[in-house]
Amino acid sequence: MRLALLALLFLAACAGQPGASAPPERGRLVLLAALAIPAESASVRLQYGHPVARNGVREYDPFCVFEIDTVSDSPQTVRPDVFRITRIGHSIGGIADTVAAPPVFAPMRVGLFDDDRPSHIYYKTLFWLHSETQPGARLLTCMSNQNMPGVYPFMRHLTLEEMRAALGADFRLEVR
């Protein structure tokens, strides 16, 4: 009981320390030029170093999705900035799990075999972003569809170099 009380007091003391609420920095994403978010969207896809239309992504090649908090009727601009990366995570999922993915409706089953395997398997790397001047910028997710014939034993998350190539020269991704 004493040990639990001592631990509780220690945690309470740490909670009041300056800077205790600031998440640790895992790196930085530097945006060197203004980035346009299309109207009626809260994200933009980047591939081969350029913004790509939502339906124009070549999903088997590396691409990234830059997300903000709000959807607007008119285009939005993210100004050049240095975004702290506060957290990095990995996930694996299908199209329904893709960050900022449009809804997918499949009224009929299409395929050569009667199986329940997904047709898209994304190995995603997620970077949670923070900026004091642009608090609406929230997430960068880099991925590619790994579900191709013959690659099952080699499925993997993108390398840092592949992510940087998808983002292009207007971004600098610095991970610790």
Buried (B, 14 or more C-beta within 10 A) or exposed (E): EEEEEEEEEEEEEEEEEEEEEEEEEBBBBEBEEEBEBBEEBBBBBBBEEEBBEBEEBEBEEBBBBBBBEEEEEEEBEBEEBBBBBBEBEEBEBBBEBBBBBEEEEEEEEEEEEEEEEBEBBBBBBBBBBBBEEBEBBBBBBBBBBBBEEEEEEEEEBBEEEBBBBBBBEBBEBEBE
